[in-house]
Amino acid sequence: MSECLESKQLTIGELALRSGVAQSALRFYEKRGLIRASRTFGNQRRFHSSMLRRIALIQVAQMVGFTLDEVAEELADLPMERTATKKDWDKVATKWQVHLQQKLERIERLKNNLSGCVGCGCLSLKACRLLNPDDVCSEAGQGPQRVLQCPSQITG
């Protein structure tokens, strides 16, 4: 008799096999609060099948450059105790679209500035003297500000 996937509880081994993620990584995700397991009377982990979707989202987010802290922040709006609804996913998707757009813009700035001034304050390249005179980018903070922030006063 086959159980409905929706109500199926998976062992950590089954979850690892289905998700393609090592058991050690799953334990780490659980410790970080990214996924949750219940415990049997024998203290064995059992994961709701909805954790598969959360794990897939973690994997995809990491592929596009999200840190685990950022993933945790984004997943905070998704329920752990039940399968997420379309409304739940739409809420998360809206936030992710904003963050992904910001990442795309940052990548585009990096692509456009990689061989020139990145606003690091080194002032060693001719372009730096033109695009970042007197290290004006330092006013925006540390590091490569033309790539990270690209404030309007320093765009070139």
VOMARDO-16600 format. One record per residue: x, y, z of N, C-alpha, C in turn; residue in three letters. Coordinates in steps of 0.05 Angstrom, whole numbers, padded with zeros to 5 digits, always signed. Layout:
XYZXYZXYZALA...
% end
This chain:
+00017-00023+00000+00000+00000+00000+00018+00025+00000MET+00014+00043-00019+00031+00067-00021+00019+00090-00005SER+00037+00103+00010+00029+00127+00025+00029+00151+00007GLU+00012+00169+00013+00012+00195-00001+00038+00209+00007CYS+00052+00220-00012+00077+00234-00007+00073+00256+00013LEU+00050+00269+00012+00045+00292+00029+00047+00285+00059GLU+00038+00260+00066+00039+00253+00095+00063+00235+00101SER+00079+00229+00082+00102+00211+00087+00124+00224+00104LYS+00133+00209+00123+00155+00217+00140+00180+00202+00129GLN+00201+00217+00125+00225+00205+00113+00247+00203+00134LEU+00262+00181+00133+00286+00179+00150+00307+00198+00138THR+00328+00203+00153+00349+00220+00143+00362+00208+00118ILE+00364+00181+00118+00376+00168+00094+00358+00171+00070GLY+00332+00168+00074+00313+00172+00051+00314+00201+00041GLU+00315+00219+00060+00316+00248+00053+00342+00254+00037LEU+00364+00243+00046+00389+00247+00033+00388+00235+00004ALA+00377+00211+00002+00375+00198-00024+00357+00214-00043LEU+00334+00223-00033+00315+00238-00050+00325+00266-00057ARG+00340+00279-00039+00348+00306-00044+00376+00308-00057SER+00392+00287-00054+00419+00288-00065+00438+00303-00046GLY+00430+00308-00021+00445+00322-00002+00455+00302+00019VAL+00480+00304+00026+00492+00286+00046+00478+00288+00073ALA+00477+00266+00087+00464+00266+00113+00477+00286+00132GLN+00503+00289+00131+00517+00308+00148+00508+00337+00142SER+00503+00343+00117+00493+00369+00109+00464+00373+00119ALA+00449+00352+00118+00421+00354+00128+00421+00359+00158LEU+00439+00346+00173+00441+00351+00201+00449+00380+00206ARG+00468+00390+00190+00476+00418+00192+00453+00437+00187PHE+00438+00431+00165+00415+00448+00159+00395+00448+00182TYR+00391+00425+00194+00373+00423+00217+00383+00439+00241GLU+00409+00437+00246+00421+00452+00268+00418+00482+00263LYS+00420+00491+00238+00418+00519+00231+00388+00529+00230ARG+00370+00510+00232+00341+00517+00232+00330+00520+00204GLY+00344+00510+00184+00334+00511+00156+00313+00490+00150LEU+00316+00467+00163+00297+00445+00161+00291+00435+00189ILE+00270+00419+00192+00263+00409+00219+00255+00380+00216ARG+00262+00365+00237+00254+00337+00239+00239+00333+00265ALA+00222+00313+00265+00210+00304+00290+00226+00280+00298SER+00221+00270+00322+00235+00247+00333+00216+00225+00339ARG+00224+00200+00333+00209+00177+00340+00214+00171+00370THR+00199+00151+00380+00203+00143+00408+00231+00132+00411PHE+00243+00122+00390+00271+00112+00391+00291+00134+00385GLY+00282+00160+00384+00299+00183+00380+00311+00185+00352ASN+00298+00172+00333+00307+00175+00305+00293+00198+00292GLN+00308+00212+00274+00297+00234+00260+00277+00225+00239ARG+00255+00240+00236+00236+00236+00215+00229+00263+00203ARG+00232+00265+00177+00228+00291+00163+00202+00289+00147PHE+00186+00310+00149+00162+00312+00132+00171+00315+00104HIS+00157+00304+00085+00164+00305+00057+00167+00334+00046SER+00154+00353+00059+00156+00381+00050+00184+00392+00053SER+00201+00378+00069+00228+00387+00073+00244+00384+00047MET+00235+00366+00029+00248+00363+00003+00247+00389-00013LEU+00225+00403-00012+00223+00429-00026+00241+00450-00013ARG+00242+00451+00013+00260+00470+00027+00289+00464+00020ARG+00296+00439+00019+00324+00432+00012+00330+00440-00016ILE+00312+00435-00035+00316+00443-00063+00320+00473-00064ALA+00304+00488-00049+00306+00517-00049+00333+00525-00038LEU+00343+00512-00017+00369+00518-00006+00391+00513-00027ILE+00389+00491-00041+00409+00484-00061+00409+00505-00083GLN+00386+00512-00093+00385+00532-00115+00395+00559-00106VAL+00387+00567-00082+00395+00593-00071+00426+00594-00068ALA+00438+00572-00059+00467+00572-00057+00480+00573-00084GLN+00468+00561-00104+00479+00561-00131+00480+00590-00143MET+00462+00606-00135+00461+00634-00145+00474+00654-00126VAL+00487+00644-00105+00503+00661-00089+00492+00670-00062GLY+00469+00659-00054+00458+00666-00028+00474+00651-00007PHE+00480+00665+00016+00493+00652+00038+00471+00636+00054THR+00480+00619+00071+00461+00604+00088+00445+00623+00106LEU+00458+00644+00115+00444+00664+00132+00422+00677+00116ASP+00428+00684+00091+00407+00696+00074+00385+00676+00068GLU+00392+00651+00063+00372+00631+00059+00354+00628+00083VAL+00366+00627+00107+00351+00625+00131+00331+00648+00135ALA+00341+00672+00128+00323+00695+00130+00300+00693+00111GLU+00305+00684+00087+00284+00681+00067+00264+00659+00074GLU+00275+00637+00084+00257+00614+00091+00242+00618+00117LEU+00249+00639+00132+00235+00644+00157+00205+00647+00154ALA+00196+00656+00131+00168+00660+00126+00153+00635+00118ASP+00168+00614+00113+00155+00589+00105+00149+00571+00129LEU+00126+00559+00130+00120+00542+00154+00137+00517+00154PRO+00144+00509+00178+00159+00483+00182+00140+00460+00188MET+00118+00467+00200+00100+00446+00210+00080+00435+00190GLU+00080+00448+00166+00062+00439+00145+00074+00445+00118ARG+00061+00434+00098+00070+00441+00071+00062+00469+00064THR+00080+00484+00052+00075+00511+00045+00053+00513+00024ALA+00036+00533+00026+00015+00538+00006+00026+00556-00016THR+00010+00559-00036+00018+00577-00058+00022+00605-00047LYS+00004+00613-00029+00007+00640-00017+00033+00643-00002LYS+00041+00621+00013+00067+00622+00027+00090+00625+00008ASP+00089+00609-00014+00111+00610-00034+00112+00636-00048TRP+00088+00648-00054+00088+00674-00068+00100+00695-00051ASP+00096+00694-00025+00108+00714-00006+00138+00712-00007LYS+00148+00688-00006+00177+00684-00007+00188+00691-00035VAL+00174+00683-00056+00183+00689-00083+00186+00719-00088ALA+00167+00734-00078+00168+00763-00081+00194+00775-00069THR+00200+00766-00045+00224+00775-00031+00249+00766-00047LYS+00249+00742-00056+00272+00731-00071+00276+00746-00097TRP+00255+00753-00110+00257+00768-00135+00272+00794-00131GLN+00266+00808-00110+00279+00833-00104+00309+00828-00099VAL+00315+00808-00083+00343+00802-00077+00358+00792-00101HIS+00345+00776-00118+00358+00767-00142+00363+00790-00162LEU+00344+00808-00163+00348+00832-00181+00372+00848-00171GLN+00375+00851-00145+00398+00866-00134+00424+00851-00141GLN+00424+00824-00139+00448+00809-00145+00454+00811-00175LYS+00434+00811-00192+00439+00814-00221+00451+00841-00227LEU+00441+00862-00214+00452+00888-00218+00481+00890-00209GLU+00487+00877-00186+00514+00877-00176+00533+00861-00195ARG+00524+00839-00205+00540+00824-00224+00545+00840-00250ILE+00525+00854-00259+00528+00871-00282+00548+00893-00278GLU+00547+00906-00254+00567+00926-00247+00595+00914-00246ARG+00597+00890-00235+00623+00877-00233+00633+00871-00262LEU+00616+00861-00278+00624+00855-00306+00634+00880-00320LYS+00620+00902-00316+00627+00927-00330+00651+00941-00318ASN+00658+00936-00293+00680+00949-00280+00704+00931-00274ASN+00703+00906-00281+00723+00887-00273+00751+00895-00282LEU+00753+00905-00307+00780+00911-00317+00787+00941-00311SER+00770+00955-00298+00776+00983-00292+00773+00988-00262GLY+00763+01010-00255+00760+01018-00227+00737+01004-00214CYS+00743+00991-00191+00722+00978-00176+00716+00994-00150VAL+00730+01016-00147+00726+01033-00124+00737+01023-00098GLY+00760+01010-00100+00772+00998-00075+00789+01017-00060CYS+00796+01039-00072+00812+01059-00058+00842+01056-00064GLY+00849+01039-00083+00878+01035-00088+00889+01059-00104CYS+00873+01071-00121+00881+01094-00137+00906+01089-00154LEU+00911+01063-00161+00935+01056-00176+00931+01056-00206SER+00907+01052-00215+00902+01052-00244+00894+01080-00254LEU+00899+01085-00279+00891+01111-00290+00861+01115-00287LYS+00846+01093-00291+00817+01095-00289+00808+01102-00261ALA+00823+01092-00241+00816+01099-00213+00819+01129-00208CYS+00839+01140-00219+00843+01169-00215+00820+01185-00228ARG+00809+01174-00250+00787+01187-00263+00760+01181-00251LEU+00755+01156-00244+00729+01148-00234+00726+01149-00204LEU+00748+01149-00190+00748+01150-00161+00768+01170-00150ASN+00767+01195-00159+00787+01215-00151+00786+01219-00121PRO+00810+01220-00110+00813+01224-00081+00798+01204-00064ASP+00794+01180-00076+00781+01158-00062+00753+01165-00052ASP+00738+01179-00069+00711+01187-00062+00693+01164-00055VAL+00699+01140-00066+00683+01116-00060+00685+01109-00030CYS+00706+01117-00017+00709+01110+00012+00687+01121+00029SER+00674+01142+00019+00651+01154+00034+00628+01134+00036GLU+00626+01115+00017+00604+01096+00017+00611+01071+00034ALA+00636+01068+00043+00643+01045+00059+00668+01032+00050GLY+00675+01010+00062+00699+00995+00056+00695+00978+00031GLN+00717+00970+00019+00716+00951-00003+00710+00963-00030GLY+00704+00947-00050+00699+00956-00078+00672+00969-00081PRO+00669+00993-00073+00643+01006-00072+00630+01011-00100GLN+00646+01014-00121+00633+01018-00147+00618+00993-00156ARG+00628+00970-00147+00614+00945-00153+00593+00938-00133VAL+00598+00943-00107+00579+00936-00086+00555+00954-00085LEU+00560+00980-00085+00538+00999-00081+00531+01015-00107GLN+00552+01023-00120+00549+01040-00144+00532+01065-00138CYS+00538+01080-00117+00523+01104-00111+00523+01123-00135PRO+00502+01138-00138+00500+01156-00161+00522+01176-00163SER+00533+01185-00139+00554+01205-00140+00581+01194-00151GLN+00583+01167-00152+00609+01156-00161+00606+01140-00187ILE+00583+01139-00200+00581+01124-00224+00596+01138-00246THR+00607+01123-00263+00624+01135-00284+00616+01129-00311GLY
% end
